[in-house]
Amino acid sequence: MLVVDDEVGVRELLCDALHIAGYETREAADGVAALAQWRSGPLDLCIVDVNMPSMDGFEFVETVRATDTALPILLLSARDTARDVARGLRVGADDYVRKPFSLEELLLRVAAILRRTSAGEEDRELRCGPLTLNIDRHEVHRDGELVEMSATEFNLLETLLTRKNRLLTREQLLAEVWHIDFDSDTSVLDTYISYLRKKIHRDGFAPITTVRGVGFKIVDPRPTS
């Protein structure tokens, strides 16, 4: 696995985390050095920063993709506009992670890419009307637009979508998302349901419903006649 970043501290942090997770790594400080590493032998995955001297991450991906369409590439960048994300995916990156990121999220993305590419799988997705949750990319889109979510918001939404149109009790949700398996008066569930509604409820689409005193469910929109 190749880690490409012009910041020594970032490279060391990523390599240490990947080693702990059981991966072997190589390093490069820019796109030119990364190309030399790529040509020197087979790689399972490249983690490449976008903003680098000599050759940036976009240019590296374009160069590799000219002759190699199979190598998995994950881009890292503090540039998080929709245009930058779209460019990264358009030139051939398999995923795009915004800085700052959590190491846990990055390792999940790495594992998902390797699982998908080794098995030839399509991304696993859950859908509800205009809402799409991509389990492997750890992304949520509404009408094709990326919806930023925290890890807890994502886990709660995934739990609801996994059992779409079915009621989940408060106790079930607290146990599955927060691992609270005892009687509790915590309001954390209501707080996060409110967060989700603010992010995905609009334009007549409001799939998260409350069953008062029992729990919540997410339901498909009714077909228009």
N, C-alpha and C positions, 0 to 999 in steps of 0.2 A: 504494500500500500504506500502511495507517495503523498507526502504532505508538502504543499508548496505555499510559502508565505514569506514575505521579505522581513517580517518581524521575528527575530530569534525567539523571543519569549512566547509568541503564539505557537511557533513550530514546536518548541519544547513541551508546551502544555498539551498540545494535541497528540504528539507522539507518546508522551507519558500515559495519557488517558487511553489511547489505542493499545499500547503495550499491556496495560492492566486488563483491558478487555480481551486480550489474546491475539492481537494482530501484530504482524511484523511490519515495520515501517522503514521508508527511506525519506530523505529530506531534500528540498531544493529551495533556493532563496528567490528565484524569479522564473518567468516562463521559459527563458532560454535554457537555464540549468535543468528545468523540468523536462524539456524536450530531450536533452541528453540522457536523463534518467529513463525516460520512456523508451528511447531507442536502445538502451543497454540491456533490456530484458523485460520479461512479461510482468505486468502489474494487475492486481485484482481491482484496484480503485484508485482514483486520484482525488484528493481534497485540495482545491486550488483557490487561493485568494484572488479577487478581481483586481484590486489596486496594487500593482507591482511595477517596478522599473523594468526597462528593457523590453519586456513583453508582458502585457497584462493577461488576466485570466480569460477574458473573452477571446483574445488572439490565440492563446494556447489551445483553447477548445477548438477553434476553427481550424488550426493547423493539424491537430490530432484527427479531427473528424474528416479531413480530406482523404485520409487513408485508413482510418480505424473507426468504424462505427460501433464497435462492441465494447470498448473500454468504458466502464462506468466512471463518470466525472461528477463530483459535487462541488459547486461553487460557493465560496464564502465572500460576503461583502457587507460593508457598512452602507452601501448604496442600496436603499430598499424601495425605490420608486417602482411603480408597476412597469414602467418602461424598461428599467434595468433588469427586473426579474424576467420580463418577456424576452429581452434580448438574450439573456443567459440560456433560457430554455430553447430559444429559436436557433442559436448556434450549435446546440447539441448537448448541453449539460443535462444530466439526469435529475438533478435537484439543485435548489438554490436556498442557502441558509443565511439569514441576516445576522450581522454582528450588532450588538453583543448576543451571544447565544449561550445556552446552558450545555455543558458537556453531556448531560443525560440525553437531551434532545438530539445532539449531534450523533451520539452513538446509536440511538434508535434509527436515525435516518440512514446511517451507514449500514446497519444490519438489514434494514428494509431493502436498500438498493442491492446489496449482495444476495439477499434471498430471492429477490425478483429476477435479477439477471442470471443467477445460477440455475433457477428453475424455469426461466422463461415465462414467468407469470405476468399477468396484467395487474395493475394496481387494484387493491381492494377498495371498493367505494360503497358508501351508504347514501341513499337519496331520500329526499322528502320534498316534493314540489320543486322549487328552484334551488333548493339547498343540497349541496353535495359535500360529504365528508370523506376525504381520502385517507384511509388508515395508514397506508405505507408512506405517503408523503407527509402525513401529519398536517394536513391542510383542510380548511373549510372554504368553500366558495358559495356565493349566493348570486344567481344569475351570471355566473362566470367571473364574478368579482371576488378577489381574495378577502376573507374576513379574518382579521387578526384575533387570535384567541390564546389565552394562557393555557398551560398544561391542564389545569383543573377544569377550565371551561370546556376544553376539547374532550376530556375524559367523561364529563357529565353528558355532553351532547352525544358522544359515541354510545354511551350506555342507553340513552333514550332511543337513539336511532336503531340500535341493535334489536330492540323490541318495539319497533314502531307500531302504533295503534294499540298498544297494550299498556294497561295501568301499572305503574311501578310505585310501590308504597314509599313513604318517606324513609322507613327503616331499610328497605332494600337499597335505595339510592345512597343513604349515608354509609351503609356497609360496603357497597361496591366501589364508590368513588373516594370516600374518606376513611374507610376501614373502621368506622364507628359501629360496633356491634353490640351496643348496650343502650339502655334508655338514656336519652339526652334531650335537653331543651335547647340545643344549639340552633341558631338561625342561619348557619352557614349555607344550608341547602336553598333556603328562600333567597338569600343574597345572590347566589350564583345563578339561580333560575332567572332572577331579575337582570343580571348581567347578560345572559344569553338572549333574553327577549329584547333588550335594547339593541343588540347587534344584528338580530335576524328578523325581528318582527317589523314589517313595514309593507306598504302598498297592498294592504288587504291580506297579506300572508302572515298568519299568527298560529303556527303549528303546536306550540307548547301550551297545553291546557292544564288547569288545576282541577283536581277532584277534591273539593274542600274536606279537610279533616283526614284525608287518606294519602294522597300523593299526586303524581304528575304523569302525563303521557304526551308523546308527540304524535300527531296525527297527520295523515295525508290530506291535502286540500281537497275539498269537494269538487268534482268535475263541473265545469260550466256547461250549461245547456245551450 
